[in-house]
Amino acid sequence: MDMASHPLPPAARPFGPAQRARWAGLAQDAAESNAFYAPDMLGAALDHLESGSVKLVEALKGEVLIGLLPVAVTPRHGRLPIACTANWMHDHCFFGAPILRKGQEMEAWRSFLEQLDAAPWAPSFLHLQGLDAAGANAAAIEALCVADRRGWREIHRYDRAMLRSTLDADAYWETHVRAKKRKELRRLQKRLAELGTVETRQLAARTELPRWCADFLALEASGWKGQEGSALACRPSHAAFFRAACAAAFDGGRLHFLRIDLDGRAIAMLANFRHGEGAFSFKIAFDEELGRFSPGVLIEIANLHAVQGDPAIAWMDSCAAADHPMIDSLWAERRSIVQYRIALRGTGMRRVRRSAAFAIANGVERIASFVKGQR
């Protein structure tokens, strides 16, 4: 096996067109879909959200790129003051599976870990978050760590809503949503229509994209996210990331953007990003002054029809928090999301320090679990 190992030093950041073209080729043959690490969103994030701390670990087989893992060094590991290397998940990244070439999953992960073992900038251990417990990355990691006798530990798991069904939208709605809730939502739709002309649309024209992005940013900022400072529009770089990601995804045929208008004014919008046969529900925004009509739920109903009516989308990840009251009541399927802690090796004192950090983190976790169980 001809594997090249070059951990990317901080000064060498080839994020230009040639590099992104290689990522695009890898993403087209990915073993596991992840719109957040595909070139549309990753490129926009590197351009607008990255401050120089991100390193891209590439796995090569000969001259062929077979894996891409964005990482950053974090000063803490949860509550522990232990620096570690982690897959890079910025504020607007909700899935952390590296892009692996189909059929080369084990080779790619062996290369990632060997590069991190050799990297002087990679402290302690590798912390991976936001992985699908049933995905290609999780399978390769667990198999490789067992085969190579490398320490690893699953440190957290939760379920979040996803949409994966062969039913059409109407049948899914009737099957999985309670009759009482369906009746109430039909009533709200009728009441909203009494206020004016209600129109549901999916973005189709590139010329409309700037206005849709502006409408979304304004709508999101008008609510609680704007008040708390977490809306995309609150930080110019984050708004620029959103516009750039939407533009790149639209040009690649991977943007899935919906809106509900009342008399021509957006009252609910939903942006989704596609990769492979899957899609990821990225952000939702709605007019909170019309909250009595549940516009957020109404646009999720429109999204259900759009997704189930699109043969190119096999599933959609909600990217929601665990036990989300709204989407959990609409989507019946679940995706298990896990975090791993993986030991890094090395030579000399680097190996000793890494082994100690891995053991300390595992030990503290076991003690915390024991104490919690005694309460």
N, C-alpha and C positions, 0 to 999 in steps of 0.2 A: 504494500500500500504506500503510495507516494503522497504523504500528507505534509503540507507546508505549515509551519508554525511561526507566525509573526504577531505577537501581541502588539497592538497599535499604541505607540508612545503618544503622550499627550500633545506633542508638537506636530505630529504627522496626522492630519485630519483630512483625508481625501474625500470630501463630501460632494465633489463636483459631478457633472453630467455623466462622465465615464463610469464612475463608481456607482452611481444610482442606476445606470443601465444594467450593470451586473446584478444589482439587487433585484431589479425588475425581472430579469431572467430567472433568478432563483425563486422569486415569489410566484411565478407562473407554474412552477413545478413543486410547490410546497407540499410537504406531508401533512401540515396542520395549518389551517387558515388563521391569520391574525392581521386584521386590517391596521392595527396600531403599529406594527413593525414592517408592514408592506411599504413600498417607496412613497406612496401618496402621503400618508400621515407621518411616517418616520422622517422623510425629507423635510416636511413642513416643521416638524418639531425641532429638528436639528438646526434649521434656519432661524427659528424665532424663539425657541424656549431653552436652547442649550447654551450654557455659559462657558464651555470649554472643558467641563469635567467628564463628559461622556467619551468612552472608548468603544470602538467597534471591533469585536473579536470575530474574525472571519475564519471559517474552516474551509480548506481547499483540498481537493483530491486532484493532484496534478495541477492543471491550470483551471480546473472547474470549481466554482464556488458552490459548496454544498451546505453551508450554514452561516447564519448571521446572528450574533448575539450582542446587543447594545448593553453595556454595563457602566456603572458608576461606583465610586467608593463612597460609602456612607459612614459618618462618624459614630453612629450608634446602631445597635441591633435591637430593635424594640426598646425595652427599658434598660438594656445593658450598655454600659459605656465601652463597647467593643466595636472597633471599626471593622467593616467587612465589605466585600465586593457583592454587588447586587445587580440583577437585571434592571435596566433603567425604565422606571415607570413614573413619568411626570404627572402633573396634576390632572391631565386629561387623557391618561392612558389607563384602560380598564382591563387589559388582558396582556400577559407578559410572556407568551410562548415564543421562543426564538423561531426564526424561519429556517426550516430544514428541508433539504432536497429529498423528495420521495425516494425511498429505498436506500438512503444514505444516513439514516437517523443515528445509528450507533457510531458510525465513523465521524459524523459531525460533532457529536457530544464528546467523543474521545479527544478530538482535536481541541475543542473549547477548554476542556479540563487540563489537558497537557499545557496549553498556552498559559492558562491562569496559574498552574503550578510553577511555571518558569518566570512569571511576570513579577519583578520586584515591587511594582506598585500595588499588587493585589494582596491586601492584608487578610489574615485569619482564614475565613471560609467564604463559600459562595452562598448567598441567600437568594433563592428564587421565589418569586411571588406571582400570583395571578396565572397559574397553570391549570389546564383542564386535567383532572385526575384520570380521565379515560383517554387522554390525547396522546399523540405520537411522542411528544417531548417527555411526558411522565413515564411512558413505557420504556423509552430509550435510557433515561436517567436511571431508573430502578434496575434495569437489566445490566447496564454497564457498571454501576456501583457494586452490584453483587459479583459480577464476573471479575472485576479488578480489585475486589476487596477494599473498596474505598468507602469510608464512613459517610453515611447519609441519614437523614431523619426527616420525616414528615412532621411539620410543626404546627400546621393549622389547616383546617378544612371547613368550608361552608358551601351551602347550595344556593344558587340563584336561578331565577326564572329564565327559561329559554323557550323558544317556539320551534318545535320540530314535529310536524304532523303531515300525513298525506290527505287529511280531510280538507275540503274547501272551507272558505271562511265562514259561511253560514252554518255548515254542519259543525265546525269547531266551536263556534259561538253557542250553538244550541246544546252541545255536548258538555262543555267545560265551564260555562258561566251559569250561575244560578238563575232560575226563572224570575225570581223577585228582582234581582239586579238588572236583568235584561229589560224588564218592564219599566223600571225606574229610569234607565238610560234612554229608552224610547220616549218617555215623557219629557226628559230634559232636551232631547233633540227637537221635539215639537215646540217646546217653550222657546228655545233659542231661535227657531225659525220665525217665531212671531215678532222678533226684534228687527228683522230685515232679511236680506238675501244671504244665505249661507252657502258657501262653495268650498269643496274639498279638491285640492289639486296636488299633483306630483310634478316636481320640476322636470321640464322637458327641453327648454331652450337655454343655450349657453348665455344668450344675451340677458336673460333674467337673473342669472346667478348673483351678480353684485347686489341687486335689490333684495333678493331673498336673504343673502347673508346679512345685509344691513338690518332688515326686518327682524331676523332671528336675534341678532345681537341686542337690538333695542328692546325686543319683547322679553328676553331673558333678564336684562338689566332692570326692567321695570318692576320686577318682583323681589322676593326675599333674597335671592342671590345677589342682586344689585345692592340691597341694603347691607348685606354682610360682606360685600367686597369680593365674592367668589364668582361673579358672572364673568364671562369671557371679556366683555367690553370694559370691565374695570381696569384691565391692564392692556395697554396697546399691543404689546408683544403677543399676548394670548389671543386677542382679536385677529391679529395678522396671521397667526398660526391657523386659526379656524378658516379664514378666507383662503389661505394658500392650500390647506388640505382639501377643502371643498372644490377648489378649482382643479387641482391635480386629479382628484377622484372623478370629477365630472368628465374631464378629458379622457380618462381611462375607462369610462363607462361603469364606474364603481360607486357613484354617489346616489343615494336613495333619500330624497328630500321631500317632505310632505308639509302641507299647510292647510289650515281651515281659516277662511276669511268670512267676516261678517261685514256686508256692504263694502267689500274691497279692502278691508283692514284685517291684517293678520291677528287672530286671537289664539291660535295654537300652531306650533311648528315642531317638527321632529326631523332630526338629521341622523341618517344611518350610513355606514360605510361597509362596502362589500369586499370580500376577498375569497377567491375560489368559489365554492358552492355555498359559503356561509355569508352572514352579514352580522354587523354589530350595531346595536342601537346606541348612538353616541350621546346625544343631548336632546332634551325636550324643553320647550318653553311655552308658556301660555299666559293669557291675560288674567291675573289674579282677581281683578275687579269683577270678572265674570265667573268667579269660582263656583257660584251657585248652580251653574250649568255644567260643571265638570268638564271644561274644555280639554284638559289633559287626558282624561279617559276617552273622550270622543275622538281625539286624534289617534289614540292607540287602537280604537275600533277601525278607523280608516287604514292604519298601518297593517292590521291583521288582514284586511281584504287585499291590500297591495302586495303583501308578502306571499300570502297563500295563492294569489292569482298570478304570481311570477314564477314560471318553471325554472328560472335560473337560480332561485334562492331556495336551498333545501332546508335551511334553518336560520334562526336569528337569535343571537345572544342578547339578553336584555341589558347586560353590563350593570345591573342594579345591585344594590346592597342586599344582604341576606334578609329574608322576611320582609321584603318591601310590600306594604299593604295594597298598593294599587296594582302593580303588574302581576303580583302573585295571585291576585284574584281573577286575572284574565288569561294567563298562560299556565298550562298544566304541567309542562315538562320542566325539568331541573338539570342544571349543570353543576357538578361538584368542582369547586375551585380550591386548589391546594397551594401550600408553601413548603419548600424544602430548604434544609440546611445541608450543604455538601462540603465535606472536608477537602481542603487543598493540601497538596504535598509540597515538596521543595527539597532543598539541601541545607545542611548545617543548622544554624540558629533559626533560619526562616522556617524550616520544617518543625522545629521544636515549638516556636511561638504559635504557629498555625495549629498544631496538634493541641496545645494547651488551650487556645481560644475555643476550639471546637468542643473540647471536653468540658470546659467551664460553662459554655452556653447550654450544652446538654444537661449538665448537672444542675444548674440553676432551674432549668425548666422542669426537671423531675422533682426537685424539692418543692417548687411552686405548685405543681400538680398534686403532690402528696398533702401539702398544707391545705390546699383548697378542698381536697377530698375529706379532710378531717373536720371541716366546719359544719 
